[in-house]
């Protein structure tokens, strides 16, 4: 079975790992200049550096569908710089997972594959996909929705270590981001993580810098550009999150359930 995942950030990577370890081949697509925050656990880094490894799985940049198939045969996860997912027709996946997390549908259709799964708000099961996976932290995180939509976006991050919105670092201005810290650094409230157009992006809580957008990426004022984990465990910077693991489990369940239903038909 082949699953094509739109998006290759940390949540999409968590999904890819759950599927890959369960015997499902995966191909991911992302922007030519990825905007992932948790870059140490994002397969999108393969687009930047040619190859990356998250936990025990290696991903490598592929130029096209043929190269993607060749990498799969070598046991390597292919990542394509293909934001519009033009490779879909050539790959003919058994399942398509939209994990862009744009909070709205950017073009995924229920006819894109035999099984289509939308991750988070912006999708309606039965209309533009066959199933939706809940991404809101809490009791329903990772649940599969076969009719209806996920909880609407609240713009308020879930609680981690007693903090919600305070742990998110947002761009202070429009412009290109320039970092002065690295992912994995321990920070204090008031520390500067980077600059945009000369204005500092300041940490508001103590913790470990778990995510930081790459240098040179254009950002808009208020755009999420970093993440401080108040638990302060540096090791957490290099493994997929509990949220990504839960959502990945929901995607795996949806694909197996819906594929089984197709076989029965």
ChimeraX attribute file (.defattr): number of C-alpha atoms within 10 A of each C-alpha:
attribute: neighborCount
match mode: 1-to-1
recipient: residues
	/A:1	12
	/A:2	18
	/A:3	24
	/A:4	25
	/A:5	26
	/A:6	27
	/A:7	31
	/A:8	32
	/A:9	27
	/A:10	26
	/A:11	29
	/A:12	28
	/A:13	25
	/A:14	27
	/A:15	27
	/A:16	30
	/A:17	24
	/A:18	20
	/A:19	22
	/A:20	20
	/A:21	10
	/A:22	10
	/A:23	10
	/A:24	18
	/A:25	22
	/A:26	24
	/A:27	30
	/A:28	31
	/A:29	31
	/A:30	25
	/A:31	18
	/A:32	13
	/A:33	16
	/A:34	23
	/A:35	21
	/A:36	26
	/A:37	20
	/A:38	25
	/A:39	23
	/A:40	24
	/A:41	28
	/A:42	26
	/A:43	35
	/A:44	34
	/A:45	27
	/A:46	23
	/A:47	25
	/A:48	15
	/A:49	10
	/A:50	13
	/A:51	19
	/A:52	21
	/A:53	17
	/A:54	20
	/A:55	12
	/A:56	7
	/A:57	15
	/A:58	15
	/A:59	26
	/A:60	22
	/A:61	26
	/A:62	25
	/A:63	15
	/A:64	17
	/A:65	20
	/A:66	12
	/A:67	15
	/A:68	24
	/A:69	17
	/A:70	13
	/A:71	19
	/A:72	16
	/A:73	11
	/A:74	9
	/A:75	13
	/A:76	22
	/A:77	28
	/A:78	28
	/A:79	33
	/A:80	28
	/A:81	24
	/A:82	19
	/A:83	17
	/A:84	14
	/A:85	19
	/A:86	13
	/A:87	21
	/A:88	19
	/A:89	11
	/A:90	10
	/A:91	17
	/A:92	16
	/A:93	22
	/A:94	17
	/A:95	23
	/A:96	29
	/A:97	27
	/A:98	25
	/A:99	24
	/A:100	22
	/A:101	19
	/A:102	13
	/A:103	15
	/A:104	14
	/A:105	18
	/A:106	13
	/A:107	10
	/A:108	20
	/A:109	18
	/A:110	19
	/A:111	13
	/A:112	19
	/A:113	21
	/A:114	17
	/A:115	23
	/A:116	29
	/A:117	33
	/A:118	33
	/A:119	32
	/A:120	28
	/A:121	22
	/A:122	19
	/A:123	26
	/A:124	22
	/A:125	21
	/A:126	16
	/A:127	14
	/A:128	20
	/A:129	26
	/A:130	25
	/A:131	30
	/A:132	32
	/A:133	31
	/A:134	26
	/A:135	25
	/A:136	22
	/A:137	15
	/A:138	11
	/A:139	8
	/A:140	14
	/A:141	18
	/A:142	25
	/A:143	20
	/A:144	24
	/A:145	20
	/A:146	17
	/A:147	14
	/A:148	14
	/A:149	22
	/A:150	25
	/A:151	14
	/A:152	13
	/A:153	14
	/A:154	9
	/A:155	8
	/A:156	11
	/A:157	15
	/A:158	17
	/A:159	13
	/A:160	14
	/A:161	12
	/A:162	10
	/A:163	16
	/A:164	13
	/A:165	14
	/A:166	17
	/A:167	26
	/A:168	20
	/A:169	24
	/A:170	18
	/A:171	26
	/A:172	23
	/A:173	19
	/A:174	15
	/A:175	18
	/A:176	18
	/A:177	26
	/A:178	20
	/A:179	18
	/A:180	11
	/A:181	15
	/A:182	16
	/A:183	22
	/A:184	22
	/A:185	17
	/A:186	19
	/A:187	21
	/A:188	17
	/A:189	12
	/A:190	12
	/A:191	16
	/A:192	17
	/A:193	24
	/A:194	25
	/A:195	20
	/A:196	21
	/A:197	13
	/A:198	13
	/A:199	15
	/A:200	19
	/A:201	24
	/A:202	19
	/A:203	24
	/A:204	18
	/A:205	18
	/A:206	18
	/A:207	23
	/A:208	25
	/A:209	28
	/A:210	28
	/A:211	25
	/A:212	26
	/A:213	26
	/A:214	23
	/A:215	13
	/A:216	13
	/A:217	14
	/A:218	16
	/A:219	20
	/A:220	16
	/A:221	13
	/A:222	12
	/A:223	14
	/A:224	18
	/A:225	26
	/A:226	25
	/A:227	24
	/A:228	30
	/A:229	25
	/A:230	22
	/A:231	14
	/A:232	19
	/A:233	14
	/A:234	17
	/A:235	10
	/A:236	16
	/A:237	21
	/A:238	17
	/A:239	18
	/A:240	21
	/A:241	16
	/A:242	13
	/A:243	19
	/A:244	23
	/A:245	20
	/A:246	23
	/A:247	27
	/A:248	24
	/A:249	21
	/A:250	25
	/A:251	28
	/A:252	20
	/A:253	17
	/A:254	24
	/A:255	26
	/A:256	14
	/A:257	12
	/A:258	19
	/A:259	17
	/A:260	11
	/A:261	10
	/A:262	11
	/A:263	7
	/A:264	7
	/A:265	6
